[in-house]
Amino acid sequence: MFADHAKIYVKSGKGGDGHVSFRREKYVPNGGPDGGDGGNGGSVYFEVDEGLNTLTDFRHIRKYCAKNGEEGGKKNCAGRNGEDITIKVPEGTVIREAQSGKVITDMSGDNRRFLLLKGGRGGSGNQHYATSTMQAPKYAQPGQPAKELELLLELKVIADVGLVGFPNVGKSTFLSRVTNARPKIANYHFTTLNPNLGVVDLEDAKGFVIADIPGLIEGASEGVGLGHEFLRHIERTRLIVHIVDAASTEGRDPVADIYAINKELSAYDHTLAERPQIIAANKIDMIYEKDDDPVEKLKAEFEPQGIPVYAISAISGKGVRELLYAVNNRLGEMEESKPLTFEQEFFPEFHFDIDKEPFTVVYDEEADEYVVEGPRIEKMLSYTNLESEKGFKFFQDFMRKQGVLEQLEALGIEEGSTVRMYGLSFDYYK
């Protein structure tokens, strides 16, 4: 079965300990320290592999550990560095920290290789600690510890257009006609369990990538059936094409189907239902009641809402060309943009090291400002994109959890007062 999510454990290598030893040579009775440095631990990298399209491998191997650095040796011999480990994933994989669910990185677009966990630095040997007053140091620096994380991997396909619709409305048939994709097609529900991708090539036009998202059912946004597994693949699409059974061959009302699907999209992510949409009224070759045309009903209902309706037959090909050019034109009208990528919310290096760093909160009487400074604050600002909504929320949560707001209040800060941090100024409001 198609695997589009996995849970794994990763660990970087520990830095090798520095060595304690002294020169012992025949004619050098009081040789100085010659303990070598420990090797650096191996790092953990993620890399996009164009040959992968599922996360199946992670169902069999769930633990990934880089090698530890070797301990330093005598005669100033440094320990060997631990080998890095590179974990290959398909493009479109979103990597999250398991406990919080926050995004660490999105392996999409230009992000082809990502350093997740840096190996521990090797410790210095005792040769580095010799001084004029301490010529025979009997201690060395231990290597930095390994870092470990539990991760959630999610594969979200990358396509310009997402095909949605209830089971058995003809999405797979349509995709096989207009692209080079060859999904398995049969006449029963939930035939397609895998999102299928295909490229639409048009004469005198740019063309686009289209994804057949498996059939949805009511309650999908709440996880009913395979709802979440299917809905996650629509998140990156720029345009949504609803395919409905206009002939109602299974007794379904096509108008009600569109509303039901939009309800599921909105419940899963309210921005999905706001994306541009086009309706493909399929199976028109099976409409026999000419006096009660369901396509006209669809047009009357949705075109006033700005959603165009195109009548097609995926089997015969009737109307398909017109639909494809309409989709291509709509994409061309939209602002040219890269596929949606998910912004980083969790920073591993920041997570492991931040609490060890100091910071200060003082009141500057001359400037009438409260000043927050220190390595912990500087590091936080370097990791945070304050111009994004998520980044600013991360900043606010950090200030609260680290006790910065508490210290500001202890100094008597009032609403509207200015807080300065490394050249940035903020107005304080509780």
VOPAGU-2260 file (C-alpha; in pm, 1 decimal, decimal comma):
REM VOPAGU-2260
SITE   aa  ch    i         X         Y         Z
SITE  MET   A    0       0,0       0,0       0,0
SITE  PHE   A    1     108,2     359,8     -64,3
SITE  ALA   A    2     286,5     494,2     243,8
SITE  ASP   A    3     259,4     868,4     297,5
SITE  HIS   A    4     345,6     900,0     666,5
SITE  ALA   A    5     593,1     742,9     906,9
SITE  LYS   A    6     738,3     785,1    1254,3
SITE  ILE   A    7    1113,6     742,3    1303,9
SITE  TYR   A    8    1388,6     802,9    1560,1
SITE  VAL   A    9    1713,8     978,5    1467,4
SITE  LYS   A   10    2030,7    1036,9    1665,5
SITE  SER   A   11    2351,5    1222,8    1587,4
SITE  GLY   A   12    2693,1    1091,1    1690,5
SITE  LYS   A   13    2853,5    1177,3    2023,4
SITE  GLY   A   14    3179,9    1368,0    2009,4
SITE  GLY   A   15    3485,9    1164,5    2107,9
SITE  ASP   A   16    3647,2    1246,4    2442,3
SITE  GLY   A   17    3979,5    1426,0    2453,6
SITE  HIS   A   18    4267,5    1205,4    2571,4
SITE  VAL   A   19    4495,2    1240,7    2873,6
SITE  SER   A   20    4851,9    1120,0    2815,1
SITE  PHE   A   21    5213,0    1236,6    2843,6
SITE  ARG   A   22    5522,2    1188,0    2633,3
SITE  ARG   A   23    5719,5     886,5    2749,8
SITE  GLU   A   24    6045,3     874,1    2558,9
SITE  LYS   A   25    6380,3     732,3    2657,4
SITE  TYR   A   26    6562,7    1062,7    2665,2
SITE  VAL   A   27    6265,0    1281,4    2767,9
SITE  PRO   A   28    6197,6    1183,5    3128,3
SITE  ASN   A   29    5950,3    1465,6    3191,0
SITE  GLY   A   30    5763,3    1486,4    2859,8
SITE  GLY   A   31    5470,6    1723,0    2834,8
SITE  PRO   A   32    5105,7    1638,6    2769,0
SITE  ASP   A   33    5032,3    1482,0    2431,2
SITE  GLY   A   34    4668,7    1376,1    2457,1
SITE  GLY   A   35    4488,6    1407,2    2122,6
SITE  ASP   A   36    4148,6    1561,2    2050,5
SITE  GLY   A   37    3839,3    1349,5    2014,8
SITE  GLY   A   38    3673,9    1318,9    1673,5
SITE  ASN   A   39    3349,2    1496,6    1592,6
SITE  GLY   A   40    3033,2    1289,0    1600,0
SITE  GLY   A   41    2848,3    1218,8    1276,6
SITE  SER   A   42    2561,1    1445,5    1170,8
SITE  VAL   A   43    2213,7    1351,3    1046,5
SITE  TYR   A   44    2110,2    1482,9     704,3
SITE  PHE   A   45    1790,1    1450,5     501,3
SITE  GLU   A   46    1813,6    1451,3     121,7
SITE  VAL   A   47    1560,3    1442,6    -161,2
SITE  ASP   A   48    1584,2    1131,0    -379,1
SITE  GLU   A   49    1413,6    1176,1    -715,7
SITE  GLY   A   50    1371,1     798,6    -744,1
SITE  LEU   A   51    1144,6     775,0    -438,7
SITE  ASN   A   52     772,7     847,5    -434,9
SITE  THR   A   53     657,6     686,6    -107,7
SITE  LEU   A   54     774,3     653,1     254,4
SITE  THR   A   55     753,1     272,7     242,2
SITE  ASP   A   56    1117,2     222,1     345,5
SITE  PHE   A   57    1047,2     380,1     683,4
SITE  ARG   A   58     798,9     105,4     769,4
SITE  HIS   A   59    1086,9    -139,6     786,0
SITE  ILE   A   60    1365,8      76,8     931,8
SITE  ARG   A   61    1262,2     320,2    1203,5
SITE  LYS   A   62    1590,5     397,9    1380,4
SITE  TYR   A   63    1871,6     601,2    1220,7
SITE  CYS   A   64    2191,5     676,4    1412,0
SITE  ALA   A   65    2509,0     850,6    1299,4
SITE  LYS   A   66    2842,9     717,7    1426,7
SITE  ASN   A   67    3017,4     849,2    1738,1
SITE  GLY   A   68    3351,0    1027,0    1712,1
SITE  GLU   A   69    3651,7     829,4    1835,8
SITE  GLU   A   70    3843,1     920,9    2149,5
SITE  GLY   A   71    4172,3    1105,2    2102,6
SITE  GLY   A   72    4492,2     905,2    2133,0
SITE  LYS   A   73    4850,3     937,8    2254,2
SITE  LYS   A   74    5117,6    1135,7    2070,2
SITE  ASN   A   75    4868,8    1410,7    1978,5
SITE  CYS   A   76    4668,5    1169,2    1763,3
SITE  ALA   A   77    4317,0    1297,0    1699,9
SITE  GLY   A   78    4026,5    1054,7    1704,9
SITE  ARG   A   79    3848,3     974,3    1380,9
SITE  ASN   A   80    3530,6    1167,6    1306,0
SITE  GLY   A   81    3208,0     968,7    1316,7
SITE  GLU   A   82    3041,1     902,4     980,7
SITE  ASP   A   83    2743,5    1117,7     889,5
SITE  ILE   A   84    2416,0     952,4     797,4
SITE  THR   A   85    2200,5    1072,8     506,3
SITE  ILE   A   86    1833,0     976,3     506,3
SITE  LYS   A   87    1674,9     977,0     159,5
SITE  VAL   A   88    1313,4    1092,0     121,6
SITE  PRO   A   89    1084,2    1172,0    -174,3
SITE  GLU   A   90    1030,3    1533,8    -270,3
SITE  GLY   A   91     737,6    1682,4     -81,4
SITE  THR   A   92     821,5    1519,2     252,7
SITE  VAL   A   93     743,1    1738,5     552,4
SITE  ILE   A   94     949,2    1656,6     861,9
SITE  ARG   A   95     795,4    1735,0    1201,1
SITE  GLU   A   96     907,3    1698,6    1561,8
SITE  ALA   A   97     685,0    1418,5    1690,5
SITE  GLN   A   98     590,5    1551,6    2032,7
SITE  SER   A   99     493,4    1903,6    1931,6
SITE  GLY   A  100     395,9    1831,7    1568,8
SITE  LYS   A  101     589,3    2144,2    1463,1
SITE  VAL   A  102     751,7    2157,4    1119,0
SITE  ILE   A  103    1130,8    2120,8    1115,6
SITE  THR   A  104    1171,7    2130,6     738,3
SITE  ASP   A  105     986,0    2078,4     412,4
SITE  MET   A  106    1189,0    1884,7     155,4
SITE  SER   A  107    1045,7    2071,7    -142,3
SITE  GLY   A  108    1153,2    2331,3    -396,6
SITE  ASP   A  109    1515,6    2434,9    -351,5
SITE  ASN   A  110    1549,1    2247,5     -23,1
SITE  ARG   A  111    1723,7    1932,9    -150,6
SITE  ARG   A  112    1953,1    1860,7     145,1
SITE  PHE   A  113    1900,2    1957,8     509,3
SITE  LEU   A  114    2120,1    1926,6     818,0
SITE  LEU   A  115    1883,7    1805,3    1088,6
SITE  LEU   A  116    2116,0    1721,0    1379,3
SITE  LYS   A  117    2478,7    1823,8    1399,3
SITE  GLY   A  118    2713,9    1571,8    1556,2
SITE  GLY   A  119    2869,7    1648,7    1893,2
SITE  ARG   A  120    3203,2    1829,8    1880,3
SITE  GLY   A  121    3503,8    1626,6    1989,3
SITE  GLY   A  122    3666,5    1716,8    2319,4
SITE  SER   A  123    4011,9    1873,7    2344,4
SITE  GLY   A  124    4301,6    1658,7    2465,9
SITE  ASN   A  125    4506,5    1754,5    2770,3
SITE  GLN   A  126    4776,2    1909,4    2548,5
SITE  HIS   A  127    4551,9    2217,9    2519,2
SITE  TYR   A  128    4542,9    2277,6    2893,8
SITE  ALA   A  129    4914,1    2309,7    2963,2
SITE  THR   A  130    5013,2    2649,0    3108,4
SITE  SER   A  131    5322,9    2794,1    3268,4
SITE  THR   A  132    5186,0    2701,2    3608,7
SITE  MET   A  133    5013,4    2376,4    3506,7
SITE  GLN   A  134    5257,7    2188,1    3286,0
SITE  ALA   A  135    5109,7    1842,8    3338,6
SITE  PRO   A  136    4728,2    1873,5    3319,6
SITE  LYS   A  137    4560,7    1546,2    3405,6
SITE  TYR   A  138    4226,0    1627,0    3251,9
SITE  ALA   A  139    4079,7    1659,2    2904,7
SITE  GLN   A  140    3751,9    1784,1    2765,9
SITE  PRO   A  141    3474,4    1528,5    2710,3
SITE  GLY   A  142    3302,9    1519,9    2373,6
SITE  GLN   A  143    2967,1    1688,5    2332,6
SITE  PRO   A  144    2671,7    1453,1    2378,3
SITE  ALA   A  145    2463,0    1311,8    2094,2
SITE  LYS   A  146    2127,9    1468,2    2006,9
SITE  GLU   A  147    1817,0    1265,3    1940,8
SITE  LEU   A  148    1469,0    1334,1    1811,4
SITE  GLU   A  149    1155,5    1143,9    1727,7
SITE  LEU   A  150    1017,3    1258,5    1394,1
SITE  LEU   A  151     694,5    1242,3    1197,9
SITE  LEU   A  152     737,3    1225,3     820,8
SITE  GLU   A  153     448,0    1328,1     595,9
SITE  LEU   A  154     449,1    1309,6     218,4
SITE  LYS   A  155     237,9    1579,1      53,5
SITE  VAL   A  156     238,7    1554,6    -325,2
SITE  ILE   A  157     334,5    1858,4    -533,0
SITE  ALA   A  158     100,0    1946,2    -818,3
SITE  ASP   A  159     -54,5    2254,6    -975,5
SITE  VAL   A  160    -401,5    2099,8    -990,1
SITE  GLY   A  161    -575,8    1862,2    -753,1
SITE  LEU   A  162    -866,1    1646,2    -875,7
SITE  VAL   A  163   -1124,8    1588,3    -605,5
SITE  GLY   A  164   -1456,1    1409,4    -607,8
SITE  PHE   A  165   -1649,2    1127,7    -450,3
SITE  PRO   A  166   -1547,9     769,5    -531,1
SITE  ASN   A  167   -1630,9     637,2    -877,3
SITE  VAL   A  168   -1695,7     972,1   -1046,7
SITE  GLY   A  169   -1426,0     916,8   -1311,5
SITE  LYS   A  170   -1115,7    1095,5   -1178,9
SITE  SER   A  171    -877,7     811,3   -1265,7
SITE  THR   A  172   -1031,3     774,0   -1612,1
SITE  PHE   A  173    -991,7    1147,9   -1669,7
SITE  LEU   A  174    -629,0    1144,4   -1551,0
SITE  SER   A  175    -538,6     850,0   -1773,9
SITE  ARG   A  176    -687,4    1028,6   -2076,1
SITE  VAL   A  177    -515,1    1365,5   -2029,3
SITE  THR   A  178    -172,8    1261,7   -1891,6
SITE  ASN   A  179      84,8     986,1   -1911,5
SITE  ALA   A  180     -30,3     849,4   -1576,9
SITE  ARG   A  181    -182,0     500,0   -1582,3
SITE  PRO   A  182    -380,3     449,9   -1262,0
SITE  LYS   A  183    -558,5     120,9   -1208,3
SITE  ILE   A  184    -922,9     170,0   -1298,0
SITE  ALA   A  185   -1219,9     -44,7   -1202,1
SITE  ASN   A  186   -1586,1       7,0   -1125,7
SITE  TYR   A  187   -1592,4       0,9    -747,8
SITE  HIS   A  188   -1543,5     242,0    -463,9
SITE  PHE   A  189   -1200,7     336,6    -329,5
SITE  THR   A  190   -1023,8     178,7    -627,0
SITE  THR   A  191    -755,4     446,3    -608,1
SITE  LEU   A  192    -570,3     435,5    -277,5
SITE  ASN   A  193    -262,5     615,9    -410,4
SITE  PRO   A  194    -248,8     979,2    -521,5
SITE  ASN   A  195    -152,2     961,7    -889,7
SITE  LEU   A  196      49,0    1236,6   -1058,2
SITE  GLY   A  197      52,7    1317,1   -1427,6
SITE  VAL   A  198     177,8    1592,7   -1657,7
SITE  VAL   A  199     -67,8    1759,0   -1896,7
SITE  ASP   A  200     100,1    1871,9   -2220,7
SITE  LEU   A  201     -91,3    2122,3   -2432,2
SITE  GLU   A  202     -15,9    2265,1   -2776,8
SITE  ASP   A  203     102,6    2624,5   -2761,7
SITE  ALA   A  204      65,1    2624,9   -2383,2
SITE  LYS   A  205     286,6    2568,0   -2083,0
SITE  GLY   A  206     106,3    2262,9   -1943,2
SITE  PHE   A  207      78,1    2166,4   -1577,2
SITE  VAL   A  208     104,8    1887,6   -1319,2
SITE  ILE   A  209    -219,0    1730,3   -1204,1
SITE  ALA   A  210    -285,7    1496,1    -910,3
SITE  ASP   A  211    -574,5    1253,8    -874,7
SITE  ILE   A  212    -659,8    1265,2    -504,4
SITE  PRO   A  213    -838,3     944,9    -392,8
SITE  GLY   A  214   -1214,5     963,5    -349,4
SITE  LEU   A  215   -1342,8    1153,1     -48,5
SITE  ILE   A  216   -1637,3    1070,2     172,1
SITE  GLU   A  217   -1830,1    1280,7     420,1
SITE  GLY   A  218   -1641,9    1294,0     750,7
SITE  ALA   A  219   -1303,7    1269,8     577,7
SITE  SER   A  220   -1180,6    1585,6     754,4
SITE  GLU   A  221   -1241,5    1408,2    1086,6
SITE  GLY   A  222   -1039,2    1107,7     976,1
SITE  VAL   A  223   -1331,8     893,0     863,4
SITE  GLY   A  224   -1214,5     629,5     616,0
SITE  LEU   A  225    -873,5     739,4     490,8
SITE  GLY   A  226    -968,2    1106,6     509,9
SITE  HIS   A  227    -653,3    1262,2     652,4
SITE  GLU   A  228    -428,8    1047,7     434,3
SITE  PHE   A  229    -609,2    1181,8     126,8
SITE  LEU   A  230    -665,8    1542,5     228,2
SITE  ARG   A  231    -300,1    1612,6     308,8
SITE  HIS   A  232    -217,1    1578,1     -60,9
SITE  ILE   A  233    -442,9    1868,8    -162,6
SITE  GLU   A  234    -259,9    2121,7      55,3
SITE  ARG   A  235       3,3    2215,1    -202,3
SITE  THR   A  236    -224,2    2247,1    -508,0
SITE  ARG   A  237    -290,6    2590,6    -658,2
SITE  LEU   A  238    -622,4    2503,1    -825,4
SITE  ILE   A  239    -890,1    2246,2    -740,7
SITE  VAL   A  240   -1094,7    2067,3   -1007,4
SITE  HIS   A  241   -1411,1    1898,4    -880,5
SITE  ILE   A  242   -1518,0    1604,3   -1090,7
SITE  VAL   A  243   -1881,1    1509,1   -1038,2
SITE  ASP   A  244   -2104,1    1241,5   -1184,9
SITE  ALA   A  245   -2343,3    1468,6   -1374,0
SITE  ALA   A  246   -2549,1    1168,5   -1487,3
SITE  SER   A  247   -2606,8    1057,0   -1125,6
SITE  THR   A  248   -2537,1     696,7   -1226,7
SITE  GLU   A  249   -2524,7     601,3    -858,3
SITE  GLY   A  250   -2815,8     818,8    -752,0
SITE  ARG   A  251   -2602,4    1100,5    -610,9
SITE  ASP   A  252   -2694,4    1467,5    -648,3
SITE  PRO   A  253   -2397,0    1643,8    -817,1
SITE  VAL   A  254   -2482,8    1981,0    -659,4
SITE  ALA   A  255   -2492,6    1828,5    -311,9
SITE  ASP   A  256   -2164,2    1648,2    -383,6
SITE  ILE   A  257   -1981,9    1975,9    -456,0
SITE  TYR   A  258   -2106,6    2130,4    -131,7
SITE  ALA   A  259   -2019,7    1817,9      66,1
SITE  ILE   A  260   -1663,1    1810,9     -65,6
SITE  ASN   A  261   -1611,2    2182,8      -4,1
SITE  LYS   A  262   -1732,8    2129,5     351,1
SITE  GLU   A  263   -1468,1    1859,4     405,4
SITE  LEU   A  264   -1194,5    2075,3     251,5
SITE  SER   A  265   -1287,9    2369,6     471,5
SITE  ALA   A  266   -1307,6    2156,8     785,7
SITE  TYR   A  267    -959,1    2015,8     720,9
SITE  ASP   A  268    -802,2    2352,0     631,4
SITE  HIS   A  269   -1017,6    2661,4     578,5
SITE  THR   A  270    -777,2    2792,3     311,5
SITE  LEU   A  271    -847,9    2493,7      84,5
SITE  ALA   A  272   -1208,7    2586,6      19,9
SITE  GLU   A  273   -1093,2    2938,5     -68,7
SITE  ARG   A  274    -864,4    2819,5    -350,2
SITE  PRO   A  275    -975,8    2873,1    -711,3
SITE  GLN   A  276   -1205,5    2594,5    -829,4
SITE  ILE   A  277   -1340,4    2455,8   -1156,8
SITE  ILE   A  278   -1617,0    2196,9   -1185,9
SITE  ALA   A  279   -1595,2    1916,1   -1442,0
SITE  ALA   A  280   -1942,3    1768,6   -1496,5
SITE  ASN   A  281   -1843,4    1417,2   -1607,8
SITE  LYS   A  282   -2034,9    1131,2   -1772,1
SITE  ILE   A  283   -2244,6    1354,9   -1997,6
SITE  ASP   A  284   -2255,2    1066,6   -2246,5
SITE  MET   A  285   -2485,3     891,1   -1997,3
SITE  ILE   A  286   -2737,7    1175,9   -1959,2
SITE  TYR   A  287   -3060,4    1074,1   -2130,7
SITE  GLU   A  288   -3312,6    1317,9   -1981,6
SITE  LYS   A  289   -3264,1    1615,4   -2214,6
SITE  ASP   A  290   -3545,7    1817,0   -2054,4
SITE  ASP   A  291   -3382,7    1810,9   -1711,8
SITE  ASP   A  292   -3016,7    1887,9   -1784,7
SITE  PRO   A  293   -2806,6    1846,8   -1466,3
SITE  VAL   A  294   -2519,0    2043,3   -1621,2
SITE  GLU   A  295   -2741,9    2351,1   -1645,1
SITE  LYS   A  296   -2837,7    2303,1   -1280,5
SITE  LEU   A  297   -2468,9    2298,3   -1185,2
SITE  LYS   A  298   -2402,2    2613,2   -1388,6
SITE  ALA   A  299   -2700,8    2792,8   -1235,8
SITE  GLU   A  300   -2584,6    2704,2    -885,4
SITE  PHE   A  301   -2208,5    2762,6    -903,5
SITE  GLU   A  302   -2122,9    3001,9   -1186,8
SITE  PRO   A  303   -2280,9    3297,5    -999,2
SITE  GLN   A  304   -2029,8    3208,5    -723,9
SITE  GLY   A  305   -1742,5    3245,3    -969,9
SITE  ILE   A  306   -1689,6    2868,5   -1018,8
SITE  PRO   A  307   -1706,9    2777,8   -1390,2
SITE  VAL   A  308   -1864,7    2447,2   -1496,4
SITE  TYR   A  309   -1747,9    2240,0   -1795,9
SITE  ALA   A  310   -1938,5    1940,5   -1933,9
SITE  ILE   A  311   -1710,3    1648,1   -2021,8
SITE  SER   A  312   -1699,5    1276,4   -2090,3
SITE  ALA   A  313   -1374,0    1122,6   -1966,2
SITE  ILE   A  314   -1459,9     805,6   -2162,3
SITE  SER   A  315   -1519,7     963,1   -2504,0
SITE  GLY   A  316   -1305,3    1273,4   -2454,2
SITE  LYS   A  317   -1586,8    1514,8   -2531,4
SITE  GLY   A  318   -1527,2    1857,8   -2372,7
SITE  VAL   A  319   -1195,4    1751,1   -2219,0
SITE  ARG   A  320    -979,7    1976,1   -2439,9
SITE  GLU   A  321   -1186,6    2282,6   -2351,0
SITE  LEU   A  322   -1158,0    2200,5   -1980,4
SITE  LEU   A  323    -778,5    2158,6   -1996,1
SITE  TYR   A  324    -727,1    2493,0   -2169,7
SITE  ALA   A  325    -958,6    2657,9   -1917,1
SITE  VAL   A  326    -750,0    2510,7   -1633,4
SITE  ASN   A  327    -428,6    2623,5   -1800,8
SITE  ASN   A  328    -561,3    2975,4   -1854,5
SITE  ARG   A  329    -677,0    2998,2   -1492,3
SITE  LEU   A  330    -333,1    2892,9   -1370,7
SITE  GLY   A  331    -179,6    3154,5   -1599,7
SITE  GLU   A  332    -399,8    3424,9   -1449,4
SITE  MET   A  333    -289,2    3333,6   -1099,7
SITE  GLU   A  334      25,5    3486,3    -962,2
SITE  GLU   A  335     319,1    3268,4   -1062,5
SITE  SER   A  336     438,5    3104,3    -746,8
SITE  LYS   A  337     638,4    2811,7    -625,5
SITE  PRO   A  338     446,6    2519,8    -474,8
SITE  LEU   A  339     327,6    2582,3    -121,5
SITE  THR   A  340     599,2    2498,5     129,5
SITE  PHE   A  341     561,3    2469,6     503,3
SITE  GLU   A  342     747,9    2718,1     717,0
SITE  GLN   A  343     994,5    2596,7     980,2
SITE  GLU   A  344     851,4    2607,5    1332,9
SITE  PHE   A  345    1093,7    2386,0    1527,4
SITE  PHE   A  346    1470,7    2444,8    1527,0
SITE  PRO   A  347    1667,4    2144,0    1656,5
SITE  GLU   A  348    1991,9    2328,9    1736,4
SITE  PHE   A  349    1796,1    2603,1    1908,6
SITE  HIS   A  350    1589,6    2344,5    2097,4
SITE  PHE   A  351    1891,8    2162,7    2240,6
SITE  ASP   A  352    2114,5    2458,0    2326,7
SITE  ILE   A  353    1888,6    2750,8    2408,4
SITE  ASP   A  354    1826,7    2691,3    2779,9
SITE  LYS   A  355    2200,5    2693,5    2851,6
SITE  GLU   A  356    2243,6    3050,0    2728,0
SITE  PRO   A  357    2203,7    3353,2    2962,4
SITE  PHE   A  358    2003,0    3668,9    2905,4
SITE  THR   A  359    1936,9    3995,2    3091,2
SITE  VAL   A  360    1634,9    4223,0    3126,5
SITE  VAL   A  361    1706,6    4582,5    3236,7
SITE  TYR   A  362    1545,0    4924,6    3223,5
SITE  ASP   A  363    1734,7    5196,6    3037,7
SITE  GLU   A  364    1628,6    5519,6    3211,6
SITE  GLU   A  365    1797,8    5750,1    2961,9
SITE  ALA   A  366    1618,2    5597,5    2661,4
SITE  ASP   A  367    1306,8    5509,4    2864,4
SITE  GLU   A  368    1317,8    5157,9    2718,3
SITE  TYR   A  369    1336,4    4807,5    2851,3
SITE  VAL   A  370    1633,5    4621,5    2707,1
SITE  VAL   A  371    1640,8    4242,2    2667,0
SITE  GLU   A  372    1979,9    4104,0    2562,7
SITE  GLY   A  373    2201,4    3798,5    2584,9
SITE  PRO   A  374    2307,0    3498,5    2374,9
SITE  ARG   A  375    1973,8    3324,9    2434,0
SITE  ILE   A  376    1780,4    3618,6    2290,1
SITE  GLU   A  377    2022,1    3674,8    2003,1
SITE  LYS   A  378    2004,6    3308,5    1904,4
SITE  MET   A  379    1624,2    3310,1    1918,1
SITE  LEU   A  380    1603,1    3613,9    1690,2
SITE  SER   A  381    1844,6    3459,8    1440,3
SITE  TYR   A  382    1615,9    3157,0    1404,1
SITE  THR   A  383    1284,8    3343,5    1389,7
SITE  ASN   A  384    1108,6    3507,7    1096,9
SITE  LEU   A  385     918,3    3783,1    1276,6
SITE  GLU   A  386     744,7    3890,2     954,3
SITE  SER   A  387     538,1    3570,3     942,9
SITE  GLU   A  388     239,3    3502,1    1163,8
SITE  LYS   A  389     378,9    3170,5    1286,1
SITE  GLY   A  390     720,8    3321,4    1346,4
SITE  PHE   A  391     579,5    3603,5    1557,0
SITE  LYS   A  392     368,8    3357,8    1758,6
SITE  PHE   A  393     685,1    3152,1    1819,7
SITE  PHE   A  394     853,9    3473,9    1942,0
SITE  GLN   A  395     567,3    3550,5    2182,6
SITE  ASP   A  396     561,5    3193,9    2319,7
SITE  PHE   A  397     938,3    3204,2    2369,0
SITE  MET   A  398     918,9    3531,3    2563,5
SITE  ARG   A  399     655,2    3385,0    2792,8
SITE  LYS   A  400     815,8    3041,2    2846,8
SITE  GLN   A  401    1163,0    3182,1    2912,5
SITE  GLY   A  402    1030,5    3417,8    3182,0
SITE  VAL   A  403    1113,3    3737,4    2989,2
SITE  LEU   A  404     761,6    3878,5    3027,4
SITE  GLU   A  405     764,7    3796,3    3398,2
SITE  GLN   A  406    1091,5    3985,3    3446,2
SITE  LEU   A  407     961,3    4283,5    3248,9
SITE  GLU   A  408     654,6    4299,3    3472,2
SITE  ALA   A  409     875,4    4275,1    3780,8
SITE  LEU   A  410    1055,1    4589,0    3656,6
SITE  GLY   A  411     721,6    4769,9    3637,8
SITE  ILE   A  412     663,2    4774,0    3261,2
SITE  GLU   A  413     335,3    4929,9    3150,6
SITE  GLU   A  414     126,7    4886,0    2837,7
SITE  GLY   A  415     266,2    5084,3    2546,2
SITE  SER   A  416     622,4    5079,3    2683,9
SITE  THR   A  417     905,4    5005,4    2440,1
SITE  VAL   A  418    1110,1    4686,0    2458,9
SITE  ARG   A  419    1438,7    4681,5    2265,7
SITE  MET   A  420    1619,5    4368,3    2149,1
SITE  TYR   A  421    1930,8    4395,8    1933,7
SITE  GLY   A  422    1811,9    4688,3    1725,0
SITE  LEU   A  423    1447,4    4575,5    1715,4
SITE  SER   A  424    1184,6    4767,5    1910,7
SITE  PHE   A  425     845,1    4639,1    2022,2
SITE  ASP   A  426     550,9    4795,9    2202,2
SITE  TYR   A  427     449,4    4598,3    2509,9
SITE  TYR   A  428      85,0    4497,3    2544,7
SITE  LYS   A  429     -33,5    4239,5    2791,7
